């Protein structure tokens, strides 16, 4: 133990173990792009005949692909698990979504791992593209709305007080009088209350879309372009796409439904439970069950239901659903983008109108100041 070489080996080993512990602490659930890098690389390597464990080690060592610290940490853990006898799904468990874990597990067992991983990559990228388009449509309008609200507070807190000592509020009328009434402690509190209520309603709406299941919601879902109708259609698209991937990977229909129920929002889980119960009771296939339960569940999207009814032989579950999805998905994306552009234009119109009113109020205050100054000058002469 007193040999200098032995002490050096022990020190290097201790440092490597400490570095491994630090790297492991950085591990966490992988983001979309991190999973895309992982799945795409493994799909190409395994399809070319390489071993999964060797492919994981090559991905960790390669300098040609950009890897985050979190992905490196997850790869380190996955390699250790794989060396201990775990399959790919078990090696990545806890770091990928549960529903993707089930699909990878099925791909491991059925020998269709490269195809399953490639389909997951395609699904993740299409979802990211859709969300990016939606954000691109709404973000400028939302920022403009925030600027408009900030402009109102700026006028009420800093501009109007400059005129309060110059202009007699009792002699101010119209828009200027409204601005003076807002630029008071009571008016500021009322304005803050209204804004807080509006943002609180937006937060409640986002939570309610995932959880609330009441009769009034189904009535709103039947209103075209309403927020709940948009959420219903979007969830229909995401669920059906993932369901098809699971069926192609070899997952049984009922197991795929159960996996979706376990990993979805409460709202979607309740609807899928009704569909699953109908399948178990009647023995029908999923397309027929969706059509039969639509009046109760109001799910999936009505146009998708029409496509399922017209898609041909419902005995071929994957074929019927895939045909319906191919026709409806493009139409849904185009309709959603159009609706978001309309909403964005409405927000811009409202903010521009609000800014125009603010400019008009400031202009009227300036005119009132000039008018009272001229009146005071005429009285002096």
Backbone torsions as a table, in degrees:
resi	resn	phi	psi	omega
1	UNK	NA	-23.8	-179.7
2	UNK	-84.7	-2.7	177.8
3	UNK	-64.6	127.9	-179.7
4	UNK	-58.0	-35.0	179.5
5	UNK	-66.1	-39.5	178.3
6	UNK	-65.2	-41.3	179.3
7	UNK	-64.6	-37.8	178.6
8	UNK	-64.4	-42.5	179.1
9	UNK	-63.4	-42.7	179.3
10	UNK	-63.4	-39.8	-179.2
11	UNK	-66.5	-43.5	178.6
12	UNK	-64.1	-39.9	179.4
13	UNK	-64.6	-42.0	178.9
14	UNK	-63.4	-41.2	179.5
15	UNK	-65.7	-39.7	-180.0
16	UNK	-66.6	-37.7	177.8
17	UNK	-67.4	-39.6	177.9
18	UNK	-64.2	-41.4	178.1
19	UNK	-63.9	-38.4	178.3
20	UNK	-65.0	-38.8	178.6
21	UNK	-65.6	-40.9	177.9
22	UNK	-63.3	-43.2	178.8
23	UNK	-62.8	-39.7	-179.2
24	UNK	-65.7	-35.0	179.7
25	UNK	-63.5	-24.0	-179.6
26	UNK	-79.8	-7.8	-177.9
27	UNK	-69.1	145.4	177.7
28	UNK	-169.5	177.0	178.8
29	UNK	-55.2	131.7	-176.6
30	UNK	-76.3	141.2	176.0
31	UNK	-76.3	173.4	-175.7
32	UNK	-56.3	-53.2	-175.7
33	UNK	-66.6	-32.0	176.9
34	UNK	-65.6	-40.5	177.7
35	UNK	-69.1	-34.9	178.0
36	UNK	-62.0	-45.7	178.2
37	UNK	-59.1	-46.5	-177.8
38	UNK	-63.7	-51.3	-176.8
39	UNK	-65.3	-42.5	-176.8
40	UNK	-64.9	-43.0	-179.4
41	UNK	-65.3	-46.0	-179.3
42	UNK	-65.1	-39.1	-179.5
43	UNK	-61.3	-45.0	-179.0
44	UNK	-68.6	-39.0	-178.2
45	UNK	-70.9	-44.6	-178.3
46	UNK	-68.3	-38.0	177.4
47	UNK	-62.2	-30.9	179.3
48	UNK	-81.7	0.1	175.3
49	UNK	99.6	8.6	-179.4
50	UNK	-85.1	155.4	177.9
51	UNK	-74.2	147.4	-178.4
52	UNK	-63.0	-45.1	-178.7
53	UNK	-62.2	-43.5	177.5
54	UNK	-63.5	-37.3	179.5
55	UNK	-65.4	-39.5	176.9
56	UNK	-62.6	-42.8	179.3
57	UNK	-65.5	-39.4	178.8
58	UNK	-65.0	-40.8	179.0
59	UNK	-63.8	-41.3	178.9
60	UNK	-65.1	-34.3	-174.9
61	UNK	-87.3	-23.0	-174.1
62	UNK	-67.2	143.6	177.7
63	UNK	-105.0	1.8	-176.5
64	UNK	-86.6	-18.6	178.4
65	UNK	-111.0	135.5	178.1
66	UNK	-74.6	128.4	-179.0
67	UNK	-128.6	134.9	176.6
68	UNK	-78.2	164.9	177.3
69	UNK	-61.1	-34.7	179.7
70	UNK	-67.6	-43.3	179.3
71	UNK	-64.5	-39.8	177.6
72	UNK	-61.7	-42.0	179.6
73	UNK	-64.6	-41.9	179.0
74	UNK	-65.8	-40.1	177.7
75	UNK	-62.7	-39.7	178.3
76	UNK	-60.7	-45.0	179.3
77	UNK	-66.8	-42.6	-179.0
78	UNK	-62.8	-39.7	178.8
79	UNK	-64.0	-42.1	178.2
80	UNK	-62.4	-44.2	178.8
81	UNK	-64.2	-40.3	-178.3
82	UNK	-64.9	-38.6	177.8
83	UNK	-65.6	-25.9	179.1
84	UNK	-86.3	5.9	173.9
85	UNK	105.9	1.9	-179.2
86	UNK	-79.9	151.9	172.8
87	UNK	-81.0	176.5	-176.3
88	UNK	-60.9	-44.1	-177.9
89	UNK	-60.6	-45.5	178.8
90	UNK	-67.7	-31.9	179.4
91	UNK	-66.7	-31.8	-177.8
92	UNK	-99.3	-0.2	-175.4
93	UNK	-60.2	134.2	-178.1
94	UNK	95.4	-15.0	-177.7
95	UNK	-116.2	-6.7	173.9
96	UNK	-126.3	157.1	178.5
97	UNK	-55.3	148.6	-175.0
98	UNK	-60.5	-37.5	-178.2
99	UNK	-69.9	-34.0	175.1
100	UNK	-70.3	-34.5	176.5
101	UNK	-60.6	-41.1	179.1
102	UNK	-64.5	-39.7	-179.1
103	UNK	-69.5	-40.3	177.1
104	UNK	-64.3	-40.4	178.1
105	UNK	-60.5	-44.1	178.6
106	UNK	-65.6	-39.6	176.5
107	UNK	-63.0	-36.9	175.4
108	UNK	-60.1	-45.7	-173.4
109	UNK	-76.7	-32.1	-175.0
110	UNK	-92.7	-9.7	-177.9
111	UNK	82.3	9.4	-179.7
112	UNK	-105.7	30.7	-174.9
113	UNK	-59.6	-47.0	-179.4
114	UNK	-59.4	-42.6	-179.9
115	UNK	-64.9	-43.1	180.0
116	UNK	-62.7	-44.1	179.2
117	UNK	-64.2	-40.3	179.0
118	UNK	-64.7	-38.8	178.1
119	UNK	-67.5	-36.8	176.5
120	UNK	-63.6	-41.6	177.7
121	UNK	-59.8	-46.0	-179.7
122	UNK	-62.0	-43.0	-179.5
123	UNK	-65.2	-44.2	-179.6
124	UNK	-63.3	-43.3	-177.9
125	UNK	-68.2	-37.3	178.5
126	UNK	-67.6	-38.9	176.9
127	UNK	-65.3	-41.2	178.3
128	UNK	-63.8	-41.9	179.1
129	UNK	-62.2	-41.9	179.8
130	UNK	-64.8	-46.3	179.4
131	UNK	-63.5	-37.9	179.0
132	UNK	-64.5	-40.0	177.6
133	UNK	-65.0	-39.9	179.1
134	UNK	-65.7	-43.7	178.9
135	UNK	-64.3	-39.5	179.1
136	UNK	-62.0	-33.6	179.9
137	UNK	-74.1	-35.1	-171.8
138	UNK	-100.2	-28.7	-172.8
139	UNK	-57.4	-47.8	179.5
140	UNK	-59.0	-38.1	-179.5
141	UNK	-69.2	-39.6	178.8
142	UNK	-64.8	-42.9	177.7
143	UNK	-63.3	-39.1	177.1
144	UNK	-64.5	-37.5	177.6
145	UNK	-64.1	-42.8	177.1
146	UNK	-61.2	-41.9	178.1
147	UNK	-62.3	-40.4	178.3
148	UNK	-62.6	-42.9	177.8
149	UNK	-63.8	-42.0	177.6
150	UNK	-62.5	-37.0	178.9
151	UNK	-64.9	-38.6	177.8
152	UNK	-61.9	-46.9	179.7
153	UNK	-65.4	-37.4	178.9
154	UNK	-62.5	-42.9	178.4
155	UNK	-66.2	-44.5	-176.7
156	UNK	-67.8	-34.5	-173.9
157	UNK	-93.5	-28.4	-171.4
158	UNK	-121.7	-33.4	-176.1
159	UNK	-84.1	-53.7	-175.9
160	UNK	-60.8	-41.9	178.7
161	UNK	-57.6	-26.2	178.4
162	UNK	-66.8	-27.4	-178.3
163	UNK	-96.6	-13.6	-175.3
164	UNK	-63.5	-35.0	179.4
165	UNK	-81.0	-11.3	-178.0
166	UNK	-100.0	-44.1	-175.8
167	UNK	-98.0	138.1	175.7
168	UNK	-80.1	113.5	-176.3
169	UNK	-56.1	-29.9	-179.1
170	UNK	-69.2	-18.8	-179.6
171	UNK	-99.3	4.5	179.7
172	UNK	-101.8	134.1	-176.9
173	UNK	-131.4	171.2	175.3
174	UNK	68.4	-135.4	-175.6
175	UNK	-64.7	-37.1	179.1
176	UNK	-63.9	-38.3	177.6
177	UNK	-62.9	-39.4	178.0
178	UNK	-63.8	-40.1	178.5
179	UNK	-64.9	-41.0	177.4
180	UNK	-62.5	-37.7	-179.4
181	UNK	-69.3	-32.7	178.1
182	UNK	-73.1	-35.2	-176.4
183	UNK	-82.6	45.2	173.9
184	UNK	-125.9	162.3	178.4
185	UNK	-53.5	-43.4	179.7
186	UNK	-66.2	-42.3	179.7
187	UNK	-64.3	-40.6	178.4
188	UNK	-63.5	-43.2	178.7
189	UNK	-62.1	-42.6	178.9
190	UNK	-63.5	-41.3	179.3
191	UNK	-64.1	-44.9	178.0
192	UNK	-61.4	-40.5	179.8
193	UNK	-61.5	-44.5	-180.0
194	UNK	-62.7	-44.5	-178.7
195	UNK	-65.3	-43.1	178.6
196	UNK	-62.0	-41.0	179.0
197	UNK	-64.1	-40.3	179.8
198	UNK	-65.2	-45.8	178.5
199	UNK	-67.8	-36.3	176.2
200	UNK	-62.8	-39.1	177.6
201	UNK	-64.8	-39.5	178.2
202	UNK	-63.1	-41.3	178.4
203	UNK	-65.9	-43.3	178.2
204	UNK	-61.5	-39.7	-179.2
205	UNK	-62.4	-40.9	179.5
206	UNK	-65.4	-39.2	178.5
207	UNK	-72.7	-40.4	-178.2
208	UNK	-64.2	-32.9	179.4
209	UNK	-60.2	-31.3	-177.7
210	UNK	-90.4	-20.1	-170.0
211	UNK	-123.5	-41.0	-171.0
212	UNK	-71.3	135.3	177.0
213	UNK	-140.0	87.9	-176.7
214	UNK	-129.2	161.4	179.8
215	UNK	-56.3	-38.6	-178.9
216	UNK	-65.0	-28.7	179.1
217	UNK	-66.0	-41.8	-179.6
218	UNK	-65.4	-32.2	175.8
219	UNK	-66.1	-41.8	178.8
220	UNK	-68.5	-35.5	178.8
221	UNK	-61.7	-26.0	179.8
222	UNK	-83.2	-3.8	174.9
223	UNK	-86.3	117.6	-177.9
224	UNK	-57.8	139.4	175.0
225	UNK	70.4	8.7	175.4
226	UNK	-74.6	157.7	-178.7
227	UNK	-57.6	-41.4	-179.7
228	UNK	-69.3	-34.4	176.2
229	UNK	-66.1	-40.6	178.1
230	UNK	-63.4	-43.1	179.7
231	UNK	-64.3	-42.9	178.8
232	UNK	-59.0	-44.7	-178.5
233	UNK	-67.8	-40.4	-179.5
234	UNK	-65.2	-44.5	177.6
235	UNK	-63.3	-33.8	176.6
236	UNK	-61.7	-43.9	-179.2
237	UNK	-64.7	-49.2	-177.0
238	UNK	-64.6	-44.9	-178.3
239	UNK	-63.5	-46.7	-175.3
240	UNK	-66.1	-37.7	178.9
241	UNK	-63.0	-45.6	179.4
242	UNK	-68.1	-35.5	179.6
243	UNK	-63.6	-41.0	179.2
244	UNK	-65.2	-39.0	178.1
245	UNK	-62.3	-41.6	179.6
246	UNK	-65.2	-42.0	179.1
247	UNK	-62.8	-41.4	179.5
248	UNK	-67.7	-28.3	178.9
249	UNK	-78.9	-7.4	177.6
250	UNK	105.2	5.3	178.4
251	UNK	-74.4	135.6	177.5
252	UNK	-67.0	153.6	-174.2
253	UNK	-58.2	-46.5	-178.3
254	UNK	-67.8	-37.3	177.8
255	UNK	-66.4	-36.6	178.0
256	UNK	-66.0	-41.2	176.9
257	UNK	-63.9	-42.4	179.6
258	UNK	-63.7	-40.6	178.5
259	UNK	-64.0	-40.9	178.3
260	UNK	-65.5	-39.1	178.4
261	UNK	-63.8	-38.4	-177.3
262	UNK	-70.4	-31.0	-171.9
263	UNK	-111.9	17.5	-178.7
264	UNK	-114.9	176.9	178.3
265	UNK	-71.0	158.9	-180.0
266	UNK	-56.1	-37.9	-179.7
267	UNK	-61.4	-49.8	-178.7
268	UNK	-69.2	-36.5	-179.5
269	UNK	-61.4	-40.0	179.3
270	UNK	-64.9	-39.8	-180.0
271	UNK	-69.4	-41.9	178.2
272	UNK	-66.2	-32.0	177.1
273	UNK	-64.1	-39.7	177.5
274	UNK	-65.2	-40.4	178.3
275	UNK	-65.4	-44.4	180.0
276	UNK	-63.2	-40.4	178.7
277	UNK	-63.5	-38.8	179.2
278	UNK	-65.9	-39.8	178.6
279	UNK	-63.2	-43.9	-178.9
280	UNK	-67.4	-33.2	-177.5
281	UNK	-80.6	-40.2	-174.4
282	UNK	-98.5	-20.8	-177.5
283	UNK	78.6	10.8	-179.0
284	UNK	-79.6	162.7	174.4
285	UNK	-78.1	166.9	-175.2
286	UNK	-59.3	-46.0	179.6
287	UNK	-56.7	-45.7	178.9
288	UNK	-65.3	-36.5	179.3
289	UNK	-66.9	-39.1	177.7
290	UNK	-62.6	-42.5	179.3
291	UNK	-65.8	-42.6	-176.2
292	UNK	-68.9	-32.7	-176.0
293	UNK	-97.2	2.9	-174.4
294	UNK	-61.7	-38.4	-179.0
295	UNK	-62.3	-27.3	-180.0
296	UNK	-91.2	-43.5	-173.3
297	UNK	-88.5	-25.0	-173.9
298	UNK	56.9	34.7	-176.3
299	UNK	-145.8	141.2	-1.4
300	UNK	-80.0	-152.9	-177.8
301	UNK	-60.0	141.9	-176.8
302	UNK	-59.3	-39.4	178.5
303	UNK	-66.6	-32.5	176.2
304	UNK	-67.9	-37.6	176.0
305	UNK	-61.1	-42.4	178.1
306	UNK	-61.3	-42.3	179.3
307	UNK	-65.9	-36.6	178.6
308	UNK	-64.8	-41.1	179.4
309	UNK	-64.2	-31.5	-176.3
310	UNK	-97.2	3.2	-171.7
311	UNK	-82.4	-1.3	175.2
312	UNK	107.5	-139.2	-173.3
313	UNK	-69.1	108.0	-179.5
314	UNK	-74.3	-7.4	175.7
315	UNK	-68.7	-27.7	176.0
316	UNK	-90.1	90.4	-173.2
317	UNK	-58.3	-54.4	-176.9
318	UNK	-61.9	-43.3	-178.4
319	UNK	-63.6	-44.9	-178.9
320	UNK	-64.7	-45.1	-178.8
321	UNK	-68.8	-38.0	-178.7
322	UNK	-67.3	-39.5	177.5
323	UNK	-63.8	-44.0	-180.0
324	UNK	-64.3	-42.5	-178.8
325	UNK	-66.4	-39.2	-178.2
326	UNK	-61.2	-38.2	-179.2
327	UNK	-77.1	-41.2	-170.4
328	UNK	-83.1	-32.6	-173.0
329	UNK	-59.8	-47.3	-179.2
330	UNK	-62.5	-40.8	178.9
331	UNK	-64.2	-39.8	179.7
332	UNK	-64.3	-43.8	-179.0
333	UNK	-62.3	-44.5	179.9
334	UNK	-64.3	-42.9	179.2
335	UNK	-64.6	-42.1	-179.8
336	UNK	-63.5	-42.6	179.3
337	UNK	-63.9	-39.8	178.0
338	UNK	-63.6	-44.5	-179.8
339	UNK	-63.9	-40.3	179.4
340	UNK	-66.3	-35.7	175.9
341	UNK	-65.0	-37.8	177.2
342	UNK	-64.8	-44.9	178.6
343	UNK	-62.5	-42.9	179.3
344	UNK	-61.5	-42.8	178.8
345	UNK	-64.6	-37.9	178.9
346	UNK	-65.2	-41.4	178.0
347	UNK	-63.3	-44.6	179.2
348	UNK	-61.2	-43.1	179.5
349	UNK	-61.3	-42.6	179.8
350	UNK	-65.2	-42.3	-179.3
351	UNK	-68.3	-43.1	178.4
352	UNK	-61.6	-40.1	176.8
353	UNK	-63.3	-40.3	178.8
354	UNK	-64.6	-42.8	177.7
355	UNK	-65.6	-36.2	177.0
356	UNK	-63.7	-41.4	177.8
357	UNK	-64.8	-39.7	178.2
358	UNK	-62.4	-45.1	178.6
359	UNK	-62.1	-39.9	177.6
360	UNK	-64.3	-38.7	178.8
361	UNK	-64.8	-43.8	178.7
362	UNK	-63.6	-40.9	178.0
363	UNK	-62.2	-41.5	179.4
364	UNK	-66.5	-34.3	176.3
365	UNK	-65.0	-41.5	178.6
366	UNK	-63.2	-42.3	178.4
367	UNK	-63.4	-40.0	179.0
368	UNK	-64.1	-39.1	177.7
369	UNK	-63.7	-45.0	179.4
370	UNK	-64.1	-39.8	-179.9
371	UNK	-63.9	-45.7	179.9
372	UNK	-68.6	-33.7	177.2
373	UNK	-65.6	-41.9	178.2
374	UNK	-65.8	-40.6	178.7
375	UNK	-63.1	-40.3	179.1
376	UNK	-66.0	-38.7	179.3
377	UNK	-66.0	-41.8	179.7
378	UNK	-65.0	-35.3	178.9
379	UNK	-67.1	-34.8	-179.6
380	UNK	-69.2	-31.1	-179.2
381	UNK	-97.7	NA	NA
